[in-house]
Amino acid sequence: MKYLPLFFDLKTKPCLLVGGGMVAERKAELLCRAGARVRVVAPEIRPEIHTLLDKYDGEALEQGYQAEMLEGALLVVAATDDHALNVQVHGDAQAAGIPVNVVDSPELCSFIFPAIVDRSPLMIAVSSGGASPVLARMVRARLEALIPRYYADLANLMGRFRDKVKQRFDNISSRRAYWEKVLYGPVSDKLAANQLQDAEAWMEKELQQSQKECGGEVYLVGAGPGDPDLLTFKALRMMQQADVVLYDRLVSPRVLELCRRDAERIYVGKESGNHAVPQEGINQLLVEQALKGHKVLRLKGGDPFIFGRGGEELEELFEHQIPFQVVPGITAASACSSYAGIPLTHRNYAQSVKFITGQLKNRTSDLNWPELVQENQTIVFYMGLHRVGHIAKQLVAHGKAPETPVALVQGGSTPQQKVVVGTLATIEQELERNPLQPPSLIIVGEVVELRDKLAWFKGEEEEAHPVLGLREQ
């Protein structure tokens, strides 16, 4: 991070503002609204600033700046068009150990003013670290449209109930469960309709009826292929509610960062020949954590019900009568094919698609090969990279044309995406020339030919090392 976001308590604190023009006026207004005791110094000060300072008990000094004026100030802002003066203010403040902001000069700032979405007491600050204030303002404008004005009433109402909730519930999990009912219940709707008394009455009633101990629950959530932009809204909500997170190795770090920061995180990743926690152990962990009353997030790469063993985990929860919810995710087949520019179905090439696991529970792959060689069909193999040669030979042996196109996609939708294209006859050799790492997907079918036209996304490695297309072989 270039800057650490902080919120200053400026109530009654002295702040010095050097400058008396329009820019200084905007900064003076922010400081005054935050409750600071603002002293403005400049040879000429706009009448609007005088009016503002009169309203907030500030002070205006129509004279030149002197270093002695910094004494006692909590922070300093320079908002003049005199570069030499701005540099002087910066130097004096640095020497005195006082945070300083020089407007439109990031190199002279020890703190910066963010773009603000004000729903007091809820405050949202957006900053580009001085790189692009216009971008920060654009993001703020979008947030202004997304965050209703009544959130200010909601924050105030929750603040009034905070002590009551602490007295009612003696542990964090129970308190959090109550607040989640408030946030996802009818309170927001009532406040949106300006029914403040009804909202407060609902919260009071729910507070009295809620049990002191709230039972545990498991959220089985698909984390998708790795790009956090592909998560569902419900997945994000569950990720923010969970007390404990069990995640596998296919969950990207950028997705994991979106989980609640104070949640306990337990890695239960599995890869070929190396299981951090056996499946039976994962099942037991889910049960144990839920029986402790926790909201448990089981975060899986892709979709939990497509070769993700989600069904096995839920069977264990069912046996122990633990409630659960399932949130689907974008499975690897959809993500890898889309980002590689390969439609899984197309009227001119394939009217059906099959998802196949390249490895069964006993580490074999006893597949129905005659069924897989049907015409006008796309086949997608999960977990089959280490057996791609065997898969290609079996398909050819059972009647698939050797020139059938094949694509191998590594890390689809992420910066690590890499695609290797060949045919059933050549794909093993192409893989030797362009090695890939798991997780990688195998796509077999005529639709692969469309990649030459439709490829739109390139990973970092693809930019540096273009792979062969079908037309180049």
C-alpha positions in Angstrom: 0.0 0.0 0.0 1.3 3.5 -0.8 -0.9 5.0 2.0 -2.5 3.4 5.0 -6.2 4.5 5.1 -7.0 6.1 8.5 -9.8 8.1 10.0 -8.8 11.1 12.1 -10.8 12.3 15.0 -10.5 16.1 14.6 -13.2 17.2 17.0 -11.9 20.4 18.7 -8.4 19.8 17.4 -6.5 22.7 15.9 -5.7 22.5 12.2 -3.8 25.1 10.1 -4.9 25.9 6.5 -2.6 28.0 4.4 -4.5 29.6 1.5 -7.6 31.7 1.0 -9.0 30.8 -2.5 -11.6 28.3 -3.8 -9.5 25.2 -3.3 -8.8 26.3 0.3 -12.5 26.8 0.8 -13.2 23.2 -0.1 -10.6 21.9 2.3 -11.8 24.3 5.0 -15.3 22.9 4.6 -14.2 19.3 5.1 -12.1 20.2 8.2 -15.0 22.2 9.7 -17.5 19.4 9.1 -15.1 17.0 10.9 -15.3 19.3 13.9 -11.8 20.7 13.7 -10.8 24.2 15.0 -9.6 25.6 11.7 -7.2 28.6 11.4 -6.9 29.9 7.9 -4.0 32.2 7.0 -3.6 34.1 3.7 -3.1 37.7 2.6 -6.6 37.5 1.0 -9.4 35.2 2.2 -12.6 34.6 0.3 -15.8 35.9 2.0 -17.2 32.4 1.9 -14.4 31.1 4.0 -15.0 33.9 6.6 -18.7 32.9 6.7 -17.7 29.2 7.2 -15.3 30.0 10.0 -17.8 32.2 11.7 -20.3 29.2 11.7 -17.8 26.7 13.0 -15.9 29.0 15.4 -12.8 29.0 13.3 -10.2 31.8 12.8 -9.1 33.8 9.8 -5.8 35.6 9.6 -5.4 37.8 6.6 -1.6 38.0 6.6 1.4 36.1 5.3 2.3 32.6 6.5 4.9 32.2 9.3 6.4 29.0 10.6 5.4 29.9 14.1 1.8 29.4 13.1 2.3 25.6 13.1 2.6 25.5 16.8 -0.1 23.3 18.4 -1.6 22.2 15.0 -2.6 18.6 14.6 -2.3 18.7 10.9 -1.5 21.3 8.1 -3.0 21.9 4.7 -1.4 24.1 2.0 -3.8 25.2 -0.7 -2.1 28.0 -2.5 -0.9 28.6 -6.1 2.5 29.7 -4.8 4.8 26.6 -5.3 7.6 28.1 -3.2 5.2 28.8 -0.3 3.8 25.3 -0.6 7.3 23.8 -0.4 8.1 26.0 2.6 4.9 24.9 4.5 5.8 21.3 3.7 9.3 21.6 5.0 8.3 23.4 8.2 5.6 20.8 8.9 8.0 17.9 8.3 10.5 19.5 10.6 7.9 19.9 13.3 6.6 16.3 12.8 3.2 17.5 11.8 1.2 15.6 9.0 0.9 17.9 6.0 -1.1 17.9 2.8 -0.1 20.1 -0.2 -3.0 20.2 -2.6 -2.3 18.7 -6.1 1.3 17.9 -5.0 1.4 14.2 -3.9 5.2 14.4 -3.5 4.8 17.0 -0.8 2.1 15.1 1.1 2.4 12.9 4.2 -1.3 12.4 4.1 -3.9 12.9 1.3 -7.6 13.7 1.2 -9.7 10.9 -0.2 -12.9 11.1 -2.2 -15.6 10.7 0.4 -19.0 9.0 0.4 -20.7 10.5 3.5 -23.4 8.5 5.2 -22.4 9.6 8.6 -21.6 7.9 10.8 -20.8 5.5 8.0 -17.9 7.0 6.0 -16.3 5.6 2.8 -13.0 6.9 1.6 -11.7 6.3 -1.9 -8.1 7.1 -2.9 -5.8 6.5 -5.8 -2.8 7.5 -3.7 -2.6 10.8 -5.7 -2.1 8.9 -9.0 -5.5 9.8 -10.4 -7.9 11.9 -8.4 -10.3 11.8 -11.4 -10.5 8.0 -11.1 -11.1 8.2 -7.4 -13.9 10.7 -7.9 -15.4 8.4 -10.6 -15.4 5.5 -8.1 -16.9 7.7 -5.5 -19.7 8.6 -7.9 -20.5 5.0 -8.5 -20.5 4.2 -4.8 -22.8 7.2 -4.2 -25.3 5.6 -6.6 -25.0 2.2 -5.0 -25.2 3.1 -1.3 -28.6 4.5 -0.2 -28.9 7.6 1.8 -30.8 5.7 4.5 -27.7 3.8 5.5 -26.9 6.8 7.7 -30.1 6.1 9.6 -29.2 2.4 9.7 -25.8 3.1 11.1 -27.2 5.4 13.8 -29.9 2.9 14.7 -27.4 0.1 15.1 -25.2 2.4 17.2 -28.1 3.0 19.6 -28.7 -0.8 20.0 -25.0 -1.7 20.4 -25.0 -1.7 24.2 -28.3 -3.6 24.4 -27.0 -6.3 22.1 -23.8 -6.7 24.2 -25.9 -7.1 27.3 -28.2 -9.6 25.6 -25.6 -11.8 24.0 -22.4 -12.8 25.8 -20.4 -14.0 22.8 -19.3 -12.5 19.5 -20.9 -15.2 17.4 -24.4 -14.6 18.8 -24.0 -10.9 18.5 -22.9 -11.2 14.9 -25.9 -13.5 14.2 -28.3 -10.8 15.5 -26.7 -8.0 13.4 -26.9 -10.2 10.3 -30.6 -10.6 10.9 -30.9 -6.8 11.1 -28.9 -6.2 8.0 -30.5 -8.9 5.9 -34.0 -8.5 7.4 -36.8 -6.0 7.0 -35.0 -3.1 8.8 -33.5 -1.8 5.6 -36.8 -1.8 3.8 -38.5 0.1 6.6 -35.8 2.7 6.7 -35.9 3.1 2.9 -39.6 3.8 3.4 -38.8 6.4 6.1 -40.4 4.1 8.8 -37.8 4.7 11.5 -40.1 3.8 14.4 -41.2 0.6 12.8 -37.5 -0.4 12.1 -36.6 0.3 15.7 -39.6 -1.7 17.0 -38.6 -4.7 14.8 -35.0 -4.6 16.2 -36.3 -4.5 19.8 -38.7 -7.4 19.2 -36.0 -9.5 17.5 -33.6 -8.7 20.4 -36.0 -10.1 22.9 -37.0 -13.2 20.9 -33.5 -14.2 19.7 -31.9 -17.1 21.5 -28.7 -16.4 23.4 -26.9 -19.2 21.7 -27.1 -19.5 17.9 -26.5 -22.8 16.2 -23.8 -23.3 13.7 -24.3 -23.5 9.9 -22.2 -24.4 6.9 -22.0 -22.4 3.7 -20.8 -24.5 0.7 -19.6 -21.9 -1.7 -18.2 -22.1 -5.2 -15.2 -19.7 -5.5 -15.2 -19.9 -9.3 -12.1 -20.2 -11.5 -9.9 -17.6 -9.7 -11.1 -14.2 -10.9 -12.9 -12.5 -8.0 -15.0 -10.5 -10.5 -16.8 -13.8 -11.3 -18.1 -14.5 -7.8 -21.8 -14.2 -7.2 -23.2 -11.6 -4.8 -24.5 -14.3 -2.5 -21.0 -15.9 -2.4 -19.6 -12.5 -1.3 -22.2 -12.2 1.4 -21.5 -15.7 2.8 -17.8 -15.0 2.7 -18.3 -11.9 4.8 -20.6 -13.7 7.3 -18.4 -16.7 8.1 -16.5 -17.2 11.4 -14.3 -20.0 10.0 -13.1 -20.6 6.4 -12.0 -24.0 5.1 -10.4 -23.4 1.6 -8.7 -25.6 -0.9 -5.7 -24.9 -3.2 -7.8 -23.9 -6.2 -9.1 -20.8 -4.3 -7.1 -17.9 -5.6 -5.5 -15.5 -3.1 -7.5 -12.6 -4.5 -10.7 -14.5 -3.8 -9.6 -15.5 -0.3 -8.9 -11.8 0.5 -12.6 -11.1 0.2 -13.4 -13.2 3.2 -14.0 -11.5 6.6 -10.5 -10.5 7.8 -11.0 -11.8 11.4 -12.3 -15.2 10.3 -10.2 -18.2 11.2 -8.7 -19.7 8.0 -7.9 -23.4 7.6 -6.2 -24.7 4.6 -7.5 -28.1 3.5 -6.0 -28.2 -0.1 -5.5 -31.4 -2.0 -3.4 -32.1 -5.0 -2.2 -35.4 -6.7 -0.3 -37.4 -4.1 -0.4 -34.7 -1.4 -3.6 -34.2 0.7 -3.1 -31.5 3.4 -6.2 -32.9 5.0 -7.9 -36.1 3.8 -11.5 -35.8 2.7 -12.7 -37.6 5.8 -10.8 -35.1 7.9 -12.4 -32.2 6.0 -15.9 -33.6 6.6 -15.1 -34.0 10.3 -13.7 -30.4 10.6 -16.9 -29.0 9.1 -19.0 -30.9 11.7 -16.8 -29.9 14.6 -16.7 -26.2 13.7 -20.5 -26.1 13.1 -21.2 -27.9 16.4 -19.3 -25.1 18.2 -21.9 -22.7 16.9 -19.7 -21.2 14.1 -20.8 -20.0 10.7 -18.5 -22.2 8.6 -17.5 -21.3 5.0 -16.4 -24.3 2.8 -14.8 -22.4 -0.1 -14.1 -24.5 -3.1 -12.6 -23.6 -6.5 -15.0 -23.7 -9.4 -18.4 -25.2 -8.5 -18.8 -27.5 -5.4 -21.1 -29.9 -7.2 -19.0 -30.5 -10.3 -16.1 -32.8 -9.3 -15.8 -30.8 -6.1 -16.9 -33.5 -3.6 -19.5 -31.1 -2.3 -22.1 -33.8 -2.1 -19.9 -36.0 0.1 -19.4 -33.2 2.6 -23.1 -32.3 2.7 -24.0 -36.0 3.4 -21.9 -35.8 6.5 -23.6 -32.6 7.6 -27.0 -34.2 7.0 -26.1 -37.1 9.2 -25.3 -34.7 12.1 -28.4 -32.6 11.4 -26.3 -29.5 10.7 -28.0 -26.9 8.5 -26.3 -25.8 5.3 -26.6 -23.7 2.2 -25.1 -24.1 -1.2 -23.9 -21.3 -3.5 -22.9 -22.5 -7.0 -19.8 -21.1 -8.7 -18.6 -20.8 -12.3 -17.1 -24.2 -13.0 -13.7 -24.6 -14.7 -15.2 -25.8 -18.0 -17.3 -22.6 -18.4 -14.5 -20.3 -17.3 -11.6 -21.9 -19.2 -13.5 -22.3 -22.4 -14.9 -18.7 -22.3 -11.6 -17.1 -21.5 -9.8 -19.2 -24.1 -12.3 -18.2 -26.8 -13.8 -21.7 -27.2 -17.6 -22.0 -27.1 -18.5 -25.4 -25.6 -21.5 -25.7 -28.0 -22.1 -24.2 -31.5 -24.8 -25.1 -34.0 -22.1 -25.8 -36.7 -19.8 -27.9 -34.5 -21.3 -29.4 -31.3 -24.9 -29.8 -30.0 -23.9 -31.4 -26.7 -21.1 -31.2 -24.1 -19.9 -33.8 -21.6 -17.9 -33.0 -18.4 -15.6 -35.9 -17.5 -13.3 -36.4 -14.6 -9.9 -37.8 -15.7 -9.5 -39.6 -12.3 -12.0 -41.6 -10.3 -12.0 -42.2 -6.5 -9.7 -45.2 -6.7 -7.3 -43.2 -9.0 -8.4 -45.1 -12.1 -10.1 -43.7 -15.2 -12.3 -46.5 -16.4 -14.4 -44.4 -18.8 -17.1 -45.3 -21.3 -14.9 -44.5 -24.3 -17.5 -45.5 -27.0 -19.9 -43.0 -25.6 -17.3 -40.2 -25.7 -16.5 -40.5 -29.4 -19.9 -39.5 -30.6 -20.0 -36.9 -33.4 -21.0 -33.2 -32.8 -20.0 -33.4 -29.1 -17.5 -31.4 -27.0 -15.7 -33.3 -24.2 -14.2 -31.5 -21.3 -11.8 -33.5 -19.0 -11.1 -32.3 -15.5 -8.0 -33.4 -13.6 -6.6 -35.2 -16.6 -3.4 -33.3 -17.5 -1.0 -36.0 -16.4 -3.0 -38.5 -18.6 -3.5 -36.4 -21.7 -1.5 -38.9 -23.8 -3.6 -41.8 -22.6 -6.9 -40.0 -23.1 -5.9 -39.0 -26.7 -4.9 -42.6 -27.6 -8.1 -44.1 -26.2 -10.3 -41.6 -28.0 -8.5 -42.4 -31.3 -8.6 -46.2 -30.6 -12.4 -46.0 -30.1 -13.0 -44.2 -33.4 -12.3 -40.5 -32.8 -10.5 -38.9 -35.8 -6.8 -38.3 -35.0 -7.1 -34.7 -36.4 -9.8 -33.8 -33.9 -8.8 -30.5 -32.3 -7.7 -30.4 -28.6 -7.0 -27.4 -26.3 -5.3 -27.5 -22.9 -6.1 -24.6 -20.7 -4.1 -23.8 -17.6 -5.4 -21.3 -15.0 -8.3 -20.1 -17.1 -9.5 -16.6 -16.3 -6.4 -15.7 -14.3 -3.2 -13.9 -15.2 -1.5 -17.3 -15.2 -3.8 -18.5 -18.1 -1.9 -20.4 -20.8 -3.4 -22.3 -23.7 -1.8 -25.1 -25.8 -3.6 -26.2 -28.9 -3.1 -29.4 -31.0 -5.0 -32.5 -32.2 -5.5 -35.9 -30.7 -2.5 -37.0 -32.7 -0.2 -34.1 -31.7 -1.3 -32.8 -28.3 1.1 -34.9 -26.3 4.1 -33.5 -28.3 2.7 -30.0 -28.0 2.5 -30.4 -24.3 6.1 -31.4 -24.1 7.1 -28.3 -26.0 4.8 -26.0 -24.0 4.6 -27.6 -20.4 1.6 -26.7 -18.3 0.8 -27.1 -14.6 -2.3 -28.2 -12.8 -5.0 -27.2 -12.6 -5.5 -27.5 -16.3 -8.5 -28.5 -18.4 -8.7 -30.6 -21.6 -11.2 -29.6 -24.2 -11.7 -32.0 -27.2 -13.9 -31.2 -30.2 -14.3 -29.2 -33.4 -15.3 -26.1 -31.4 -11.6 -25.7 -30.6 -11.1 -24.5 -34.2 -13.0 -21.3 -33.2 -10.2 -20.2 -30.9 -8.3 -18.6 -33.8 -11.3 -16.2 -34.3 -12.7 -15.8 -30.8 -9.7 -15.7 -28.4 -10.0 -12.4 -26.5 -8.1 -12.9 -23.2 -4.4 -13.6 -22.8 -2.6 -14.5 -19.6 0.8 -12.9 -18.8 2.7 -16.0 -20.0 0.7 -16.1 -23.2 1.8 -12.5 -24.0 5.4 -13.5 -23.6 5.2 -16.9 -25.3 2.5 -17.2 -27.9 1.3 -20.7 -28.4 0.8 -22.5 -31.7 -2.7 -22.3 -33.2 -4.2 -25.0 -35.3 -3.5 -23.2 -38.6 0.2 -23.0 -37.8 0.7 -26.8 -37.2 
